[in-house]
Amino acid sequence: MLSHTDDGNLPMSKIWLALLVSIAHMPCSFGQVSDTLQRVWSDASGKFSLEARLVGIDAENVQLNTSDGRAVKVTINRLGQEEKSFIEAVKHCDESNQQYAKMVQHLPRLAASPTAVAEIFESLHRSCKHGFAAGLFGGTLNAASGDSKKLVNAKRQLDESIQRLRLVHEILPDLHGLTLATALNNRALVAIREGTPASAVNYLSQSAAVTNSLPFIVYHNATILVEAANVAEAAKRSYLGKADRKKLLHILAQTKPQAPNINVPDRYMYSFSHDAFEALLNSISISLVPAVEGRGTIESLFNRAKLLPELTCIECKGTGVYPCPGCAKGVVSNRVREPVGTNPINGDIIYGTRVYPVKCENCDGKGGFKCPHCDNGRLSL
């Protein structure tokens, strides 16, 4: 259990508070970021090239500085596709840094008003064409809220963030590998919520392949998914195909990553782990930790884990109602053999089968029962 309380349960308010510290506290490591902006720039024809450092981007042009000190302005449309992709990746990183600087201002409200903060992050994501920070955090918060209506927004935000992160990881492989792995892990949980475990397997497999070392949370969620498949098979329910099980077992066959220094519950877990958000063009990185009352205990519990449990019941999809296996929305088909006419030649009675809808006696026509796995659609820690 995740706990530092007398009754063994960590209140959700403290989980949000823990995430406040987790998201806000991150190490800054610039590594080779500065070197990535120095490259050979070629035009669309491939006939002209120039070795220079990128120092600025506007709507139509890039500003380059050559090694001999010359300042060169080049129209983006004249550059080759590789150069355009590089510029796009830089924009993704810089706008994400700007998003994060704005997000930090709202983190102190996360414990008390997680829904409001998620809406702010979602609005920030919609207003930006390149950033992925707000979409990653906002989409994850929406998914973890348990509200089925917010799941559509969570899916859209995470999908758009993953698309941008893929480009960054392809063009700038030293940046945001962990962030992409986190986004893919969280997207897998959205797929599970949607009832498409095969898609979840694909996202977890992609997440496992992004970084050199397997993230603990991917290993953990793959384990939970295998166990869910075993339970379904024991109940003779189809859940995962052989190929999908093989992918999960391939993940679990890797070296087991070290677990965080907390007791992680047997629940699907969202992650908030990420790489440093860095502004590539001005070398300014945001790393602010807001003042939080009683931060010591919570930070010691969560600042290395950065986890949030998925507490929506997968069995009933958060409805709190377990569907009746013997009917369709409380109705069963009753087939009755009865006379439908006579044979005009010999006068024999002709019988046919008619189908009548009848209230299901098993569930008394309600279509389901109170889900035995949860409390009104939510799981406990």
N, C-alpha and C positions, 0 to 999 in steps of 0.2 A: 504493500500500500504506500502511496505517497503521503507521508504524514510527519508532522512535527507537533501534533495536537494531542490532548489527553484522550480523546475518544477514538483516536486512530484514523481520523478522516481529515483531509486537507480541504477546507471550504473552497468553493469555486472562486470566491472573491480573492482568496489568497493565491490561487493559481494565476488569476489575471495579474495580481500584483507581482507575482514571481516573474511573469512574462514581461512585465514592464521593465524590470531590472535586466532580464535576459536580452531583450531586444536592444535596450539602450546601451548595455555594456558590451563593447566589442573591441578586440585588439586592432591596432592600426599597423599594417606592414606594407610598405610601398614596394619592396622587392625590386623588380625590374620594370616597374610601371613607367618610369622616366624613359627607359631605353625603347619602349614599344613605339614611341612617337617618332623615332628616327627611322626612316625607311626610304626605299627607292620608290618614287612616284612616277607612274607611267600614264600616258594619255590613252584614250579609247582605241586609237589606231595601233598602239604599241611601238610607234616609231620614235617617240620622244620620251625621255625619262630624266629624272632629276633626283639626286639624293638630298633629302632635306628633312627638317624636323617640323612636325605639325605644331603650330602655336595658337591657332584660332579657327573657328568655324562660324559662319553665319548662314543665312538662308540659302545663299547661292554660291558662296565662295569659301575656299580654305586659304588660310594664311600660313605660308611655309617660310622657314629660315634655313638658308644653306650654310654649309660649314665655313664658308668664307664671309659670312655676315650679311648676305643679301636677303632682303625681304621680298618674297614672291607671292602674289595673289593669283590663284587659279580657280576658274569656274568649275564647280563640281561636275556639271554635265559633260565637261570635256575629259574627265578622268576615266580610267578603265574600271571595269566592274569590280575587280579586286580592291581597288582604292575606294570605290563607293561603299563597299561592304565594310571596309575598315573604318571609314568615317561614321557609318551607321552604328557600328559597335561602340565607338567612342562616345557618340551621342547617347546611346543607351546607358553607358556607365556614368556619364556626367549628369544626365537628367535624374538617374536613380540617386545620385549623391544629393542633388537638390531636393528630391522628394524626401529623402531620409531626414535632411535638415529641418523640413517642415513637420515631418511625422513626430520627431522628438518632442516638439512643443506640446503635442497632445497625449503623450505617453502617461503623464501623471494622472490622467482621467481614466486610464484603461481599467483599473481595478473596480472603480465605481460605476463606470458607464461603458462597458465593452461594446455594446451595440452602437452607441453614438460614435465611438472612435472608429469602429469598422466602417461606418457610413462615411466618415471623413476621409479615411484611407481610400475607399471606393471612389469618392468624388475626385480625390487627387489623382487616382489612376486614370479616370475618364478624361481628365483635363490634360493629360500628358501622352504624347504619341510615342515616346521612346523609353521612359523609365519603367523599371520592373520592381522596384522596392515596395511601392504602395500596393501594387497588385498582388505581390507575394504575401505580404502581411495581412492586407485587407481581405483577400480571398480566403486565406487560412482561417481568419477570425470568423468570417461568414460561414464557412463550412463547419467549424467547430461549435457554432452557436446551437446547432440542432434544429434550426428552422428550415424546413424543406423548401420554403419559398426562396430562401437566401442561397440555396444550393446552386441554383441556376447562375446567379451572379458570381458565386465562388468559382464555379467552373470556368466562366468566361474570363475572370480576372487571372486565374492561374494559367489558363491556356495562353493568353496573350503574354503574360510574363515569361512563360516557358519558351515561347517563340523568340522573344527578345534575348533571353538568356542563352539559348542555343547558338544564336549568331555571335554573341560575345565570346562564348566558350570556343567556338570554331575559329574566330579571328584572333582572339586574345586568350589562348588556352591557359595562361597563368592566372587569369582572373575569373572569379565567380564559379569555379567548379563546384565548390561546396554549396553555394547558393542554388545552382541548378539542380543538384542532387536533392536538396531540401524541397524545392518546388515540385519535382517529379514524385517524391515520396508523398507529399501532401495531395497531389493530384490523384495518386493511387487510392487514397482514402475517400476522395470524392467519388471515384468509380465504384468503390465498394458500397458507398451510400446509395448510389444509383442502381445497385443490383447487377453490376457488370464486373464480376471478379476477374474475368479473363483480361479485361482492359487494365485492371489494377495490377495484374501480374506483369504486363508489358511495361507499365510505368515504373514498377519496382525494379525490374530488370535493367531498364535504362538508367535509373538512379544509381544502381550498383556499379554500372560501367563507367560512370562519369569521372570518379576520383580514383586515385591510386589505391587508397585504402577504403574498405567497405564501411560506410557509416553504420553505427550501431543501430540507429532507428530503422534502417532499411532491413537489416538482419532481423530485428525484433518483429516488424510488421510482416515480413515473409513467414516467420515462424507462426504467428497468429493465423495467417491466411491458410497455411498448410493444415493447421489444427481444425480450422473451420471446414476445410474440404474433407477431412477425415470424418468429422461429425456428420456432415451431409451424406457421405457415402454410407456410413453405418445406418443412416435412416433411409437409405435407398433413394436419395435425392441427388439429381445431377447438379454439380456445382463447378468443377473444373475438369477440363479434358486432360489427357495424358501429357500432351505437349506443354500445357501450362504448368502442371505439376512438376514436370522436368525442369522448367525454367526456375521455379521456386527452389527446388532442390539444388540446382546449380549455385544459386545465391548462398544457400545454407552450407554448401560444401566448401565455401571459402573459409579462410581463417576467421574464427569468431572475433569480432571487434570487442575491445574492452568496454564494459558497461559503465555508465556514469555512476558517480558515487551516491546514488539514491536507489530506493526500491521501486522499480518501474512496474506498474500494474499490468496484468494480462489483458490489456486493451490495445486496440489500434492507437497509435500515437502520432500526432502532428509534430513537426519539428520547426523550430525558428532559428536553427543554426545557419550561419551565412558568413561569407567573406566580408572583409572591410569594404565599405562603400567609399570609393575614392574618386575625386575629381581629377581626371587625367590631364586636363589642360592647364590647371593652375596649382596642382599638387596640394590641394587642401582636402583633408579628410575629416569627416564629422565623427566625433566620439564624445558624446555628452551623456552623463548619467544624472537624471533628475534626482533631487532630494526626495527620499521616501521614508516615511515613518516606519521604524522597526525593520529597516532593510537588512540588517545583519543576518537574521535567521533565514529569511527567504532567499537572500542572495547565496548563502552557503548551500541551500538546498537546490537551487535551480540554475545558478549562473553557468554551470558547466553542461547542464542537460538541455535547457531550452526546449522543453517538451510540453505538449498540451494533449490530454487524452481525448479521444473520440468517444463521447458518452452517449451518442445516439444508438439505440438498439438496432442492430442490423437485421435481426430476425423479423421484427415487425416494421422496420423502416421508420422508426420514430413515432408510429401512430399509437402505440400502446395496445394495439389489437392484433392478436395472432390469427391469421386467416384460417378458416375452417377448411380442412383438407377434403371434406366430403361434399362440398357444394360450391356454387358460384353465387356469391353475394347473398347467401341465405336461402337459395332456391336449388332444389334438385329436380331432375327430370324423372317423372313417373310414367313408365311405358305400360299401356293397357291394351290387351287384345280384345277387340270388340267387333260386332257385326257392322259392316259398312254398306251392305246391299245384298241382293240375291242374284244368282245366275239365271239369266232370262231363258236359258235353254232347258235346264233340269230343275230349276227352283232351289238349288242348294244355296245355303247362306254363305256369303263371302265375308271373310274376316280380315281385318287390318289392324295395324298397331298405331295407336295415337299416343302422342306425348303430351302430358299435362305438367305444368309447373306446380310443384308442391313445396311447402315450407320445410326446410331442413330441420329434422327433429334433433339432430346432433347439436346444433348451435341455436335452436329455437328461432331460426330465421334471421339471426343477427349477422350472419356471415363470418363470425369469428368469435374468439374468446379473449379475455384479458390476457395479455402476453405474459407467460410465466417467467420470461427472461429479464424483465425490466419493470420499472415503476413509471407507468404512463409514458412510455417511449424513451426513457432515459435510464442509463446504467449508473450504478454507484461505483466509486473508486474502491 
